[in-house]
């Protein structure tokens, strides 16, 4: 299975431009699963909730229809972060889309900083999706720092954990997504954005450093901090099935929930 990420710098508010950029990049590669960053169609740095409202879309909606056509054309599956409008509510969501359309979506559970002003926290838990018989999970950016999120997905058999992100804190997410791969013995794909947002009264710099990590912690692909990069690697998802790390240790069977206070 060929899995990858596209690290780039979405332009704030330019949904058509950002979608077309993702589409033209995808034309240059063959992949079964590609992950784009958090809020990749809309951009991240909202000045107010009215901006978030004007850029949010239902799922399915115009952006997912665009990506479905792309998935048909490329014969691939796509994970992309996007602001979701659902009735009176907005969520910081990510969709999984294949040639058949929307496979499912995830609503970010752990909102970061000003996201709390513009979005509701996720209300649907941590769903598991399946493509080509491989179990896929999605977490979004700051979710990375809560090990319970990844563990919840791993205990449901997830083999590939996708992290569409807009990381701003130094190195945390690059470290934790490597640790989440090791402690759960699964593949992680961190698709972070790069670049700087300057919205006049607000600025943010993003940390890039997207990566694909194998269940043994080996970094299979990585991007620099500041540049756009598309990376695709070939993996065997069955490597994420067994959880044994020594003759007498299994990462899941050795857990001691009787001792944990969660
Ligand atoms: C983040 O959760 N976008 C830092």
Boltz pocket constraint, residues with backbone or C-beta under 6 A from the ligand:
constraints:
  - pocket:
      binder: B
      contacts: [[A, 38], [A, 110], [A, 111], [A, 112], [A, 140], [A, 141], [A, 142], [A, 143], [A, 165], [A, 166], [A, 167], [A, 168], [A, 169]]
      max_distance: 6.0
